[in-house]
Amino acid sequence: MADLEIKDLHVTVEGRQILNGIDLAVRAGEVHAIMGPNGSGKSTLSLAIMGHPRYHVDSGTVRYGGVDLLALPVNERARAGLFLGFQYPAAIPGVSVANFLRTSINARRLRPDGSKNDLPIPQFRALLKEKMALLEMDDAFLVRSVNDGFSGGEKKRLEMLQMHMYRPILAVLDETDSGLDIDALKVVSNAIERLRGPETGILLITHYERMLTYVHPDFVHVLIDGRIVRSGGRELAAELEAKGYEFLRDELYAGKV
């Protein structure tokens, strides 16, 4: 089991300050939802956690299982058990879904000395069959190029398939509900719920309450102008749905938050 602990995190992107002192702890077994308006820093938080080179950490700490996460390269963060679901997954023409999944799983399984520890093909196929059934995906999906010509719903289902195949200890999901119709939203939400467990932490970033109808967070945090301005339970998401974000922004700059 591993916990994510973020303290006083400040991040700039191309010289612009985006995060202004984030404090957040995600314990193993917990689901945390991050909500906030456009431009509040939600995606910046997710990409800084995973080590995107454009996102510069000016100060603060990010520790994962007691280890300084910021000192690890991106590939080592993945091998340590982190997974990032992108808001806009990239296409990889010419690389089939099946080959992509098998190659990436084996890359994550490399031993510390760099030697191979490949997942045996029969186990890979059995796991793939199980997870595709969970996501209601047809076998024809496996021969298609990764995200090439995929609909929004297909891209997000593929990300959920990756997530379940990798079995992360911490999943950071950046607006996974973006571009989903109601049927795809239910399938994707079910996949997130099925990942829950005592050893897995989930950080779910979303604009809207609708996803939290199906994914039940333990905590909800509101991010505005690069700061977490309020935290609470599921009821906080309902309040935001009713009032929007401006009432919190008004309170923030009135010194009430």
C-alpha atoms as an extended CHARMM CRD file, in Angstrom:
* protein
*
       257  EXT
         1         1  MET       CA              0.0000000000        0.0000000000        0.0000000000  PROA      1               0.0000000000
         2         2  ALA       CA              1.1450000000        3.5780000000       -0.6650000000  PROA      2               0.0000000000
         3         3  ASP       CA             -0.1730000000        7.0390000000        0.1500000000  PROA      3               0.0000000000
         4         4  LEU       CA              0.1790000000       10.2160000000       -1.8950000000  PROA      4               0.0000000000
         5         5  GLU       CA              1.1210000000       13.2860000000        0.1500000000  PROA      5               0.0000000000
         6         6  ILE       CA              1.3160000000       16.7200000000       -1.4730000000  PROA      6               0.0000000000
         7         7  LYS       CA              2.4880000000       19.6930000000        0.5780000000  PROA      7               0.0000000000
         8         8  ASP       CA              2.5680000000       23.3610000000       -0.4480000000  PROA      8               0.0000000000
         9         9  LEU       CA              2.9480000000       22.5350000000       -4.1420000000  PROA      9               0.0000000000
        10        10  HSD       CA              3.6410000000       25.4800000000       -6.4710000000  PROA      10              0.0000000000
        11        11  VAL       CA              3.8320000000       24.8150000000      -10.2300000000  PROA      11              0.0000000000
        12        12  THR       CA              4.4670000000       27.0300000000      -13.2360000000  PROA      12              0.0000000000
        13        13  VAL       CA              3.8160000000       26.2940000000      -16.8940000000  PROA      13              0.0000000000
        14        14  GLU       CA              5.9050000000       28.2450000000      -19.4120000000  PROA      14              0.0000000000
        15        15  GLY       CA              6.5990000000       30.8940000000      -16.7690000000  PROA      15              0.0000000000
        16        16  ARG       CA              2.9800000000       31.2470000000      -15.6480000000  PROA      16              0.0000000000
        17        17  GLN       CA              2.0810000000       30.3700000000      -12.0550000000  PROA      17              0.0000000000
        18        18  ILE       CA             -0.7430000000       27.7990000000      -12.0660000000  PROA      18              0.0000000000
        19        19  LEU       CA             -0.6710000000       26.0280000000       -8.6970000000  PROA      19              0.0000000000
        20        20  ASN       CA             -0.3270000000       28.2400000000       -5.6550000000  PROA      20              0.0000000000
        21        21  GLY       CA              0.2080000000       25.9590000000       -2.6910000000  PROA      21              0.0000000000
        22        22  ILE       CA             -1.6370000000       22.6390000000       -2.9220000000  PROA      22              0.0000000000
        23        23  ASP       CA             -1.9480000000       20.4690000000        0.1860000000  PROA      23              0.0000000000
        24        24  LEU       CA             -3.5520000000       17.0660000000       -0.3790000000  PROA      24              0.0000000000
        25        25  ALA       CA             -3.2580000000       13.5430000000        1.0030000000  PROA      25              0.0000000000
        26        26  VAL       CA             -4.7460000000       10.5230000000       -0.7860000000  PROA      26              0.0000000000
        27        27  ARG       CA             -4.5740000000        7.3940000000        1.3650000000  PROA      27              0.0000000000
        28        28  ALA       CA             -4.6490000000        3.8790000000       -0.0020000000  PROA      28              0.0000000000
        29        29  GLY       CA             -8.2670000000        2.7860000000       -0.4180000000  PROA      29              0.0000000000
        30        30  GLU       CA             -9.6330000000        6.3360000000       -0.7730000000  PROA      30              0.0000000000
        31        31  VAL       CA            -11.2970000000        8.0450000000       -3.7400000000  PROA      31              0.0000000000
        32        32  HSD       CA            -10.7990000000       11.8210000000       -3.9160000000  PROA      32              0.0000000000
        33        33  ALA       CA            -12.6280000000       13.9960000000       -6.4520000000  PROA      33              0.0000000000
        34        34  ILE       CA            -11.0800000000       17.2970000000       -7.5540000000  PROA      34              0.0000000000
        35        35  MET       CA            -13.5720000000       19.7680000000       -8.9950000000  PROA      35              0.0000000000
        36        36  GLY       CA            -13.1590000000       23.2980000000      -10.2730000000  PROA      36              0.0000000000
        37        37  PRO       CA            -13.7760000000       25.6730000000      -13.1830000000  PROA      37              0.0000000000
        38        38  ASN       CA            -11.7330000000       25.8090000000      -16.3710000000  PROA      38              0.0000000000
        39        39  GLY       CA             -8.2220000000       27.1020000000      -15.7720000000  PROA      39              0.0000000000
        40        40  SER       CA             -8.2140000000       26.3780000000      -12.0600000000  PROA      40              0.0000000000
        41        41  GLY       CA             -5.2130000000       24.0390000000      -12.2540000000  PROA      41              0.0000000000
        42        42  LYS       CA             -6.8370000000       20.5940000000      -12.1950000000  PROA      42              0.0000000000
        43        43  SER       CA             -4.9490000000       19.1920000000      -15.1960000000  PROA      43              0.0000000000
        44        44  THR       CA             -1.7630000000       20.9220000000      -14.0570000000  PROA      44              0.0000000000
        45        45  LEU       CA             -1.9970000000       19.0340000000      -10.7730000000  PROA      45              0.0000000000
        46        46  SER       CA             -2.3580000000       15.6750000000      -12.5270000000  PROA      46              0.0000000000
        47        47  LEU       CA              0.4870000000       16.3010000000      -14.9760000000  PROA      47              0.0000000000
        48        48  ALA       CA              2.8130000000       17.6340000000      -12.2860000000  PROA      48              0.0000000000
        49        49  ILE       CA              2.2260000000       14.4840000000      -10.2360000000  PROA      49              0.0000000000
        50        50  MET       CA              3.1940000000       12.3510000000      -13.2260000000  PROA      50              0.0000000000
        51        51  GLY       CA              6.2240000000       14.4570000000      -14.1960000000  PROA      51              0.0000000000
        52        52  HSD       CA              5.3060000000       16.1410000000      -17.4840000000  PROA      52              0.0000000000
        53        53  PRO       CA              8.4020000000       18.1820000000      -18.4820000000  PROA      53              0.0000000000
        54        54  ARG       CA              6.4150000000       21.3530000000      -19.2580000000  PROA      54              0.0000000000
        55        55  TYR       CA              5.1450000000       21.5470000000      -15.6830000000  PROA      55              0.0000000000
        56        56  HSD       CA              7.8440000000       22.9930000000      -13.4410000000  PROA      56              0.0000000000
        57        57  VAL       CA              7.6130000000       22.4480000000       -9.6970000000  PROA      57              0.0000000000
        58        58  ASP       CA              8.8870000000       25.6560000000       -8.0870000000  PROA      58              0.0000000000
        59        59  SER       CA              8.4500000000       24.5230000000       -4.4970000000  PROA      59              0.0000000000
        60        60  GLY       CA              6.6800000000       22.0110000000       -2.3200000000  PROA      60              0.0000000000
        61        61  THR       CA              6.8640000000       18.2390000000       -2.0170000000  PROA      61              0.0000000000
        62        62  VAL       CA              5.0960000000       15.2340000000       -3.5010000000  PROA      62              0.0000000000
        63        63  ARG       CA              5.7430000000       11.9730000000       -1.6790000000  PROA      63              0.0000000000
        64        64  TYR       CA              4.3590000000        8.5930000000       -2.6600000000  PROA      64              0.0000000000
        65        65  GLY       CA              4.7460000000        5.7100000000       -0.2660000000  PROA      65              0.0000000000
        66        66  GLY       CA              7.3160000000        7.8220000000        1.5800000000  PROA      66              0.0000000000
        67        67  VAL       CA              9.4280000000        8.2760000000       -1.5780000000  PROA      67              0.0000000000
        68        68  ASP       CA             10.1910000000       11.6850000000       -3.1310000000  PROA      68              0.0000000000
        69        69  LEU       CA              8.0880000000       11.3560000000       -6.2760000000  PROA      69              0.0000000000
        70        70  LEU       CA              9.5430000000       14.4970000000       -7.8350000000  PROA      70              0.0000000000
        71        71  ALA       CA             12.9870000000       12.8680000000       -7.8980000000  PROA      71              0.0000000000
        72        72  LEU       CA             11.7640000000        9.9990000000      -10.0860000000  PROA      72              0.0000000000
        73        73  PRO       CA             11.6210000000       10.0790000000      -13.9100000000  PROA      73              0.0000000000
        74        74  VAL       CA              8.2370000000        9.4550000000      -15.5010000000  PROA      74              0.0000000000
        75        75  ASN       CA              8.9000000000        5.7890000000      -16.2990000000  PROA      75              0.0000000000
        76        76  GLU       CA              9.8760000000        5.0680000000      -12.6990000000  PROA      76              0.0000000000
        77        77  ARG       CA              6.6830000000        6.7070000000      -11.4580000000  PROA      77              0.0000000000
        78        78  ALA       CA              4.7240000000        4.3480000000      -13.6920000000  PROA      78              0.0000000000
        79        79  ARG       CA              6.6720000000        1.3220000000      -12.4660000000  PROA      79              0.0000000000
        80        80  ALA       CA              6.0360000000        2.4430000000       -8.8870000000  PROA      80              0.0000000000
        81        81  GLY       CA              2.3210000000        1.9790000000       -9.5290000000  PROA      81              0.0000000000
        82        82  LEU       CA              1.0440000000        5.3490000000      -10.7890000000  PROA      82              0.0000000000
        83        83  PHE       CA             -1.3770000000        5.6350000000      -13.7080000000  PROA      83              0.0000000000
        84        84  LEU       CA             -2.5660000000        8.7740000000      -15.4840000000  PROA      84              0.0000000000
        85        85  GLY       CA             -5.7670000000        8.8880000000      -17.5100000000  PROA      85              0.0000000000
        86        86  PHE       CA             -5.4910000000       11.8090000000      -19.9490000000  PROA      86              0.0000000000
        87        87  GLN       CA             -8.2370000000       14.2810000000      -20.7200000000  PROA      87              0.0000000000
        88        88  TYR       CA             -7.2810000000       13.9770000000      -24.3980000000  PROA      88              0.0000000000
        89        89  PRO       CA             -5.6030000000       10.5930000000      -25.0640000000  PROA      89              0.0000000000
        90        90  ALA       CA             -3.1240000000       10.6150000000      -27.9380000000  PROA      90              0.0000000000
        91        91  ALA       CA             -3.4600000000        8.4880000000      -31.0750000000  PROA      91              0.0000000000
        92        92  ILE       CA             -0.6580000000        6.1030000000      -32.0840000000  PROA      92              0.0000000000
        93        93  PRO       CA             -1.2550000000        5.1130000000      -35.7270000000  PROA      93              0.0000000000
        94        94  GLY       CA              0.1900000000        1.7530000000      -36.7400000000  PROA      94              0.0000000000
        95        95  VAL       CA              0.3660000000        0.3200000000      -33.2100000000  PROA      95              0.0000000000
        96        96  SER       CA             -2.4070000000       -2.1330000000      -32.3840000000  PROA      96              0.0000000000
        97        97  VAL       CA             -4.1920000000       -2.0140000000      -29.0480000000  PROA      97              0.0000000000
        98        98  ALA       CA             -3.0930000000       -5.5810000000      -28.2460000000  PROA      98              0.0000000000
        99        99  ASN       CA              0.5910000000       -4.8970000000      -28.9580000000  PROA      99              0.0000000000
       100       100  PHE       CA              0.4800000000       -1.6080000000      -27.0840000000  PROA      100             0.0000000000
       101       101  LEU       CA             -0.9960000000       -3.2250000000      -23.9730000000  PROA      101             0.0000000000
       102       102  ARG       CA              1.4150000000       -6.1490000000      -23.9460000000  PROA      102             0.0000000000
       103       103  THR       CA              4.4840000000       -3.9680000000      -24.5500000000  PROA      103             0.0000000000
       104       104  SER       CA              3.5280000000       -1.4260000000      -21.8900000000  PROA      104             0.0000000000
       105       105  ILE       CA              2.6730000000       -4.0840000000      -19.2940000000  PROA      105             0.0000000000
       106       106  ASN       CA              6.0250000000       -5.7830000000      -19.7990000000  PROA      106             0.0000000000
       107       107  ALA       CA              7.8400000000       -2.4280000000      -19.6120000000  PROA      107             0.0000000000
       108       108  ARG       CA              6.2250000000       -1.8080000000      -16.2190000000  PROA      108             0.0000000000
       109       109  ARG       CA              7.3330000000       -5.2680000000      -15.0500000000  PROA      109             0.0000000000
       110       110  LEU       CA             11.0780000000       -4.7860000000      -15.6430000000  PROA      110             0.0000000000
       111       111  ARG       CA             13.1350000000       -5.7770000000      -12.6280000000  PROA      111             0.0000000000
       112       112  PRO       CA             15.2500000000       -3.1300000000      -10.8400000000  PROA      112             0.0000000000
       113       113  ASP       CA             18.3600000000       -4.4180000000      -12.6200000000  PROA      113             0.0000000000
       114       114  GLY       CA             16.6720000000       -3.9270000000      -16.0080000000  PROA      114             0.0000000000
       115       115  SER       CA             16.1420000000       -7.6140000000      -16.7290000000  PROA      115             0.0000000000
       116       116  LYS       CA             12.8650000000       -8.7990000000      -18.2530000000  PROA      116             0.0000000000
       117       117  ASN       CA              9.9450000000      -10.1210000000      -16.2270000000  PROA      117             0.0000000000
       118       118  ASP       CA              7.3750000000      -10.4550000000      -19.0110000000  PROA      118             0.0000000000
       119       119  LEU       CA              3.8280000000      -11.5090000000      -18.2480000000  PROA      119             0.0000000000
       120       120  PRO       CA              3.3600000000      -14.9680000000      -19.8430000000  PROA      120             0.0000000000
       121       121  ILE       CA              1.1910000000      -14.8290000000      -22.9660000000  PROA      121             0.0000000000
       122       122  PRO       CA             -1.5590000000      -17.1660000000      -21.6120000000  PROA      122             0.0000000000
       123       123  GLN       CA             -1.9030000000      -14.9890000000      -18.4950000000  PROA      123             0.0000000000
       124       124  PHE       CA             -1.9340000000      -11.8340000000      -20.6010000000  PROA      124             0.0000000000
       125       125  ARG       CA             -4.7010000000      -13.1980000000      -22.8200000000  PROA      125             0.0000000000
       126       126  ALA       CA             -6.7930000000      -14.3650000000      -19.8630000000  PROA      126             0.0000000000
       127       127  LEU       CA             -6.4450000000      -10.9900000000      -18.1280000000  PROA      127             0.0000000000
       128       128  LEU       CA             -7.2640000000       -9.1250000000      -21.3430000000  PROA      128             0.0000000000
       129       129  LYS       CA            -10.3930000000      -11.2110000000      -21.9140000000  PROA      129             0.0000000000
       130       130  GLU       CA            -11.5850000000      -10.5770000000      -18.3540000000  PROA      130             0.0000000000
       131       131  LYS       CA            -11.0530000000       -6.8120000000      -18.5040000000  PROA      131             0.0000000000
       132       132  MET       CA            -12.5850000000       -6.4120000000      -21.9760000000  PROA      132             0.0000000000
       133       133  ALA       CA            -15.7250000000       -8.1450000000      -20.7450000000  PROA      133             0.0000000000
       134       134  LEU       CA            -15.8530000000       -5.7030000000      -17.8210000000  PROA      134             0.0000000000
       135       135  LEU       CA            -15.7460000000       -2.7780000000      -20.2540000000  PROA      135             0.0000000000
       136       136  GLU       CA            -18.1390000000       -4.3440000000      -22.7860000000  PROA      136             0.0000000000
       137       137  MET       CA            -15.5000000000       -4.2000000000      -25.5320000000  PROA      137             0.0000000000
       138       138  ASP       CA            -15.5070000000       -6.3510000000      -28.6730000000  PROA      138             0.0000000000
       139       139  ASP       CA            -12.4220000000       -8.3920000000      -29.6540000000  PROA      139             0.0000000000
       140       140  ALA       CA            -12.2000000000       -6.4280000000      -32.9090000000  PROA      140             0.0000000000
       141       141  PHE       CA            -11.0120000000       -3.5070000000      -30.7990000000  PROA      141             0.0000000000
       142       142  LEU       CA             -7.6510000000       -5.2230000000      -30.2500000000  PROA      142             0.0000000000
       143       143  VAL       CA             -6.4730000000       -5.0120000000      -33.8660000000  PROA      143             0.0000000000
       144       144  ARG       CA             -7.2420000000       -1.3030000000      -34.2410000000  PROA      144             0.0000000000
       145       145  SER       CA             -4.4820000000        1.2930000000      -33.9410000000  PROA      145             0.0000000000
       146       146  VAL       CA             -4.3770000000        2.9990000000      -30.5360000000  PROA      146             0.0000000000
       147       147  ASN       CA             -6.9670000000        5.8120000000      -30.4720000000  PROA      147             0.0000000000
       148       148  ASP       CA             -6.6710000000        6.2620000000      -34.2590000000  PROA      148             0.0000000000
       149       149  GLY       CA            -10.1670000000        7.2310000000      -35.4200000000  PROA      149             0.0000000000
       150       150  PHE       CA            -11.6450000000        6.3810000000      -32.0280000000  PROA      150             0.0000000000
       151       151  SER       CA            -14.7140000000        8.1650000000      -30.7250000000  PROA      151             0.0000000000
       152       152  GLY       CA            -14.4790000000        9.9760000000      -27.3910000000  PROA      152             0.0000000000
       153       153  GLY       CA            -16.1560000000        7.0610000000      -25.6470000000  PROA      153             0.0000000000
       154       154  GLU       CA            -13.8160000000        4.5020000000      -27.2550000000  PROA      154             0.0000000000
       155       155  LYS       CA            -10.7540000000        6.4640000000      -26.1610000000  PROA      155             0.0000000000
       156       156  LYS       CA            -11.9240000000        6.5390000000      -22.5610000000  PROA      156             0.0000000000
       157       157  ARG       CA            -12.8340000000        2.8490000000      -22.5780000000  PROA      157             0.0000000000
       158       158  LEU       CA             -9.3390000000        2.0680000000      -23.8050000000  PROA      158             0.0000000000
       159       159  GLU       CA             -7.8840000000        4.1060000000      -20.9550000000  PROA      159             0.0000000000
       160       160  MET       CA            -10.0190000000        2.1740000000      -18.4980000000  PROA      160             0.0000000000
       161       161  LEU       CA             -8.8140000000       -1.0530000000      -20.1040000000  PROA      161             0.0000000000
       162       162  GLN       CA             -5.2090000000        0.0840000000      -19.6550000000  PROA      162             0.0000000000
       163       163  MET       CA             -5.9090000000        1.0110000000      -16.0480000000  PROA      163             0.0000000000
       164       164  HSD       CA             -7.3460000000       -2.4020000000      -15.2020000000  PROA      164             0.0000000000
       165       165  MET       CA             -4.6190000000       -4.2470000000      -17.0750000000  PROA      165             0.0000000000
       166       166  TYR       CA             -1.8740000000       -2.2970000000      -15.2540000000  PROA      166             0.0000000000
       167       167  ARG       CA             -3.5190000000       -2.6050000000      -11.7990000000  PROA      167             0.0000000000
       168       168  PRO       CA             -2.1290000000        0.7000000000      -10.4890000000  PROA      168             0.0000000000
       169       169  ILE       CA             -1.7320000000        1.5300000000       -6.8240000000  PROA      169             0.0000000000
       170       170  LEU       CA             -2.6220000000        5.1720000000       -7.5400000000  PROA      170             0.0000000000
       171       171  ALA       CA             -4.8390000000        6.2010000000      -10.4660000000  PROA      171             0.0000000000
       172       172  VAL       CA             -4.9730000000        9.8820000000      -11.4300000000  PROA      172             0.0000000000
       173       173  LEU       CA             -7.8840000000       10.3930000000      -13.8310000000  PROA      173             0.0000000000
       174       174  ASP       CA             -8.0290000000       13.7590000000      -15.5910000000  PROA      174             0.0000000000
       175       175  GLU       CA            -11.5990000000       14.5340000000      -16.7000000000  PROA      175             0.0000000000
       176       176  THR       CA            -12.3290000000       10.9640000000      -17.6930000000  PROA      176             0.0000000000
       177       177  ASP       CA            -15.9760000000       11.9480000000      -18.2250000000  PROA      177             0.0000000000
       178       178  SER       CA            -15.0470000000       14.4120000000      -20.9910000000  PROA      178             0.0000000000
       179       179  GLY       CA            -16.8360000000       13.6240000000      -24.2620000000  PROA      179             0.0000000000
       180       180  LEU       CA            -18.8580000000       10.6860000000      -22.9130000000  PROA      180             0.0000000000
       181       181  ASP       CA            -22.5360000000       10.0480000000      -23.5780000000  PROA      181             0.0000000000
       182       182  ILE       CA            -24.6060000000        8.6300000000      -20.7230000000  PROA      182             0.0000000000
       183       183  ASP       CA            -24.0990000000        4.9770000000      -21.6890000000  PROA      183             0.0000000000
       184       184  ALA       CA            -20.3130000000        5.3170000000      -21.9940000000  PROA      184             0.0000000000
       185       185  LEU       CA            -20.2550000000        7.3270000000      -18.7590000000  PROA      185             0.0000000000
       186       186  LYS       CA            -21.9040000000        4.4490000000      -16.8950000000  PROA      186             0.0000000000
       187       187  VAL       CA            -19.4460000000        1.8970000000      -18.3010000000  PROA      187             0.0000000000
       188       188  VAL       CA            -16.4130000000        4.0430000000      -17.5030000000  PROA      188             0.0000000000
       189       189  SER       CA            -17.7190000000        4.8880000000      -14.0270000000  PROA      189             0.0000000000
       190       190  ASN       CA            -18.3110000000        1.2110000000      -13.3180000000  PROA      190             0.0000000000
       191       191  ALA       CA            -14.7050000000        0.5050000000      -14.3350000000  PROA      191             0.0000000000
       192       192  ILE       CA            -13.4770000000        3.1190000000      -11.8550000000  PROA      192             0.0000000000
       193       193  GLU       CA            -15.6560000000        1.7150000000       -9.0830000000  PROA      193             0.0000000000
       194       194  ARG       CA            -14.4030000000       -1.7990000000       -9.8290000000  PROA      194             0.0000000000
       195       195  LEU       CA            -10.8230000000       -0.5870000000       -9.3170000000  PROA      195             0.0000000000
       196       196  ARG       CA            -11.5820000000        0.4560000000       -5.7520000000  PROA      196             0.0000000000
       197       197  GLY       CA             -9.8770000000       -1.5570000000       -3.0670000000  PROA      197             0.0000000000
       198       198  PRO       CA             -7.9340000000       -1.2270000000        0.1770000000  PROA      198             0.0000000000
       199       199  GLU       CA             -4.5940000000       -0.9140000000       -1.6510000000  PROA      199             0.0000000000
       200       200  THR       CA             -5.6500000000        1.5230000000       -4.4040000000  PROA      200             0.0000000000
       201       201  GLY       CA             -5.9780000000        5.2950000000       -4.2130000000  PROA      201             0.0000000000
       202       202  ILE       CA             -7.9210000000        7.2080000000       -6.8730000000  PROA      202             0.0000000000
       203       203  LEU       CA             -7.6850000000       10.9230000000       -7.6710000000  PROA      203             0.0000000000
       204       204  LEU       CA            -10.6050000000       11.7650000000       -9.9560000000  PROA      204             0.0000000000
       205       205  ILE       CA            -10.6340000000       15.1570000000      -11.6710000000  PROA      205             0.0000000000
       206       206  THR       CA            -13.9500000000       16.3370000000      -13.0790000000  PROA      206             0.0000000000
       207       207  HSD       CA            -15.9460000000       19.4560000000      -13.9490000000  PROA      207             0.0000000000
       208       208  TYR       CA            -19.3790000000       18.0510000000      -13.2930000000  PROA      208             0.0000000000
       209       209  GLU       CA            -21.3810000000       16.3140000000      -10.6030000000  PROA      209             0.0000000000
       210       210  ARG       CA            -22.8260000000       13.8130000000      -13.0890000000  PROA      210             0.0000000000
       211       211  MET       CA            -19.8640000000       11.4400000000      -12.8390000000  PROA      211             0.0000000000
       212       212  LEU       CA            -20.1420000000       11.4430000000       -9.0530000000  PROA      212             0.0000000000
       213       213  THR       CA            -23.6170000000        9.9770000000       -9.4500000000  PROA      213             0.0000000000
       214       214  TYR       CA            -21.8860000000        6.7480000000      -10.4300000000  PROA      214             0.0000000000
       215       215  VAL       CA            -18.4600000000        7.0690000000       -8.7840000000  PROA      215             0.0000000000
       216       216  HSD       CA            -18.8180000000        7.6310000000       -5.0530000000  PROA      216             0.0000000000
       217       217  PRO       CA            -15.9120000000        9.6830000000       -3.6690000000  PROA      217             0.0000000000
       218       218  ASP       CA            -14.8250000000        9.6470000000       -0.0610000000  PROA      218             0.0000000000
       219       219  PHE       CA            -13.7460000000       13.2800000000       -0.3540000000  PROA      219             0.0000000000
       220       220  VAL       CA            -14.4930000000       16.1810000000       -2.7080000000  PROA      220             0.0000000000
       221       221  HSD       CA            -12.0750000000       19.1200000000       -3.0680000000  PROA      221             0.0000000000
       222       222  VAL       CA            -12.6960000000       22.3750000000       -4.9380000000  PROA      222             0.0000000000
       223       223  LEU       CA             -9.7440000000       23.9110000000       -6.7740000000  PROA      223             0.0000000000
       224       224  ILE       CA             -9.9290000000       27.5940000000       -7.7110000000  PROA      224             0.0000000000
       225       225  ASP       CA             -7.0290000000       29.7150000000       -8.9750000000  PROA      225             0.0000000000
       226       226  GLY       CA             -4.5090000000       27.0420000000       -8.1000000000  PROA      226             0.0000000000
       227       227  ARG       CA             -5.6180000000       26.4830000000       -4.5050000000  PROA      227             0.0000000000
       228       228  ILE       CA             -7.9310000000       24.0230000000       -2.7800000000  PROA      228             0.0000000000
       229       229  VAL       CA            -10.5190000000       26.3690000000       -1.2920000000  PROA      229             0.0000000000
       230       230  ARG       CA            -12.9280000000       23.8540000000        0.2060000000  PROA      230             0.0000000000
       231       231  SER       CA            -13.0790000000       20.1400000000        0.9900000000  PROA      231             0.0000000000
       232       232  GLY       CA            -16.0030000000       17.9970000000        2.0130000000  PROA      232             0.0000000000
       233       233  GLY       CA            -18.0200000000       14.9280000000        1.1540000000  PROA      233             0.0000000000
       234       234  ARG       CA            -20.3660000000       14.0540000000       -1.7140000000  PROA      234             0.0000000000
       235       235  GLU       CA            -22.7470000000       16.8000000000       -0.5930000000  PROA      235             0.0000000000
       236       236  LEU       CA            -20.1970000000       19.4260000000       -1.6580000000  PROA      236             0.0000000000
       237       237  ALA       CA            -20.5140000000       18.2940000000       -5.2830000000  PROA      237             0.0000000000
       238       238  ALA       CA            -24.2930000000       18.6900000000       -5.0580000000  PROA      238             0.0000000000
       239       239  GLU       CA            -23.8570000000       22.2090000000       -3.6800000000  PROA      239             0.0000000000
       240       240  LEU       CA            -21.5890000000       23.1020000000       -6.5900000000  PROA      240             0.0000000000
       241       241  GLU       CA            -24.1370000000       21.7520000000       -9.0480000000  PROA      241             0.0000000000
       242       242  ALA       CA            -26.7520000000       24.0030000000       -7.5300000000  PROA      242             0.0000000000
       243       243  LYS       CA            -24.6620000000       27.1550000000       -7.0460000000  PROA      243             0.0000000000
       244       244  GLY       CA            -21.7780000000       26.9030000000       -9.4980000000  PROA      244             0.0000000000
       245       245  TYR       CA            -18.2170000000       27.9050000000       -8.5910000000  PROA      245             0.0000000000
       246       246  GLU       CA            -18.5470000000       31.6730000000       -8.4150000000  PROA      246             0.0000000000
       247       247  PHE       CA            -19.8890000000       31.7540000000       -4.8710000000  PROA      247             0.0000000000
       248       248  LEU       CA            -16.6690000000       30.1040000000       -3.6830000000  PROA      248             0.0000000000
       249       249  ARG       CA            -14.5380000000       32.4660000000       -5.7380000000  PROA      249             0.0000000000
       250       250  ASP       CA            -16.4060000000       35.4160000000       -4.2050000000  PROA      250             0.0000000000
       251       251  GLU       CA            -15.8350000000       34.0230000000       -0.7050000000  PROA      251             0.0000000000
       252       252  LEU       CA            -12.1700000000       33.3760000000       -1.4830000000  PROA      252             0.0000000000
       253       253  TYR       CA            -11.4570000000       36.9630000000       -2.4360000000  PROA      253             0.0000000000
       254       254  ALA       CA            -13.6170000000       38.2730000000        0.3720000000  PROA      254             0.0000000000
       255       255  GLY       CA            -11.3120000000       36.4250000000        2.7690000000  PROA      255             0.0000000000
       256       256  LYS       CA            -14.0010000000       34.0160000000        3.9410000000  PROA      256             0.0000000000
       257       257  VAL       CA            -12.4440000000       30.7570000000        2.7290000000  PROA      257             0.0000000000
